[in-house]
Amino acid sequence: MAENKKSFLLYCDIIHTIQQLSDEQAGNLFKHILQYVNDQNPSTDNVITNIAFEPIKQQLKRDLMKYDSIRKRNSENAKMRWDATACDRIPNHAKNADNDNDNDNDIKKKREKAIPMGDVPSHLVKPLELWLKYKKEKRQKYTKIGLQQLIDKMKKYTNEKQAMQDITHSIANNWSGIYASSEKEQTQPMYKKL
């Protein structure tokens, strides 16, 4: 069997075979199994023991191959984590890792579904994406109606430069809404008059 392996799996369904054997034959079979898993290379002239042992032996070999592959994979993952820098990720194939199969195309499709860019004029796409990224960082979401109202409000901009200017100004001031540079400053002065 495997080096330094302290245990093995014996499946419950062998009871159907064992029940057909006498107690002496079952005892001999059990000793034969223990000798095999302890690498003592058992041999017997007893045909019944050989016949009963063969399916158990094959299952033990399959389990050993599975054990070796898992052990090897876990060893490689541990080495990768040990060698990784602070910003490296644990590999996706690590045990119990998220097996989400999203790829870049799926993510783009989800983003396109979330933001109806077809309704947005081409010169407003970049400013709108910047604003939505800012709102996401603040963990603020738009409802479908709210998003549509935002798009309608942004349609008043005739060029990208003015839209970008107002959005960056609103972001810089940490405002919840988009205000024209002069509009918000007039309603909320930076300092109070004494």
C-alpha positions, 0 to 999 in steps of 0.5 A: 500500500502507501508509505506512511499511510495509517488507515484504509477504507473497507466498504460495507457492501462486502458483507454480502460476500463475507456472509457466504464464508465460514467464520474461519474463512472470514478470519483468514480473509481479514488477516489476508487483507491486513497483510496486504495493506501492511505491504507484507505481500500475502499469498495463499493457496486457498481459492476461496480467500483469493476469490473473495480478496480480489474485488477488495484488492481492486477497490483498495488499489483504486482508493490508493490512486485517489488518495495519492492524487489528492495528496499530490494536489494538496501538496502542490497547493500548499507549495503555491501558497507558501511561495505566493506573495501577499497579493497572489491568490490561492489557486482556484483548484484548492479544496473547497474553493469556489468553483464558479465558472464565470469568465470575462465574457460572462462578466461582460454579459452580466454588466451589459444586462445590469446597465442598459447602455443601449439607452445611453448616448455614446458620449455619456458611456464613460462618464456613466460607468465612472459614476456607477463605479463610484456608487458601487465603491460606496456600496450604493445601488440603483434600482431599475427606475433610479438608473433610468432616471439617472440616464434621463438626467444625463441626457441633458449633457451634450458633450462628454467633457462637461459630463465628466467634469460634473461627475468628477466634481461630484465624486471629489466632493463625495456627493450622493448625486451628480451636480453641475459644478456651479449648481451645488457650490451655489446651494452649499458653500464650502464655509459658513459666513460668520 
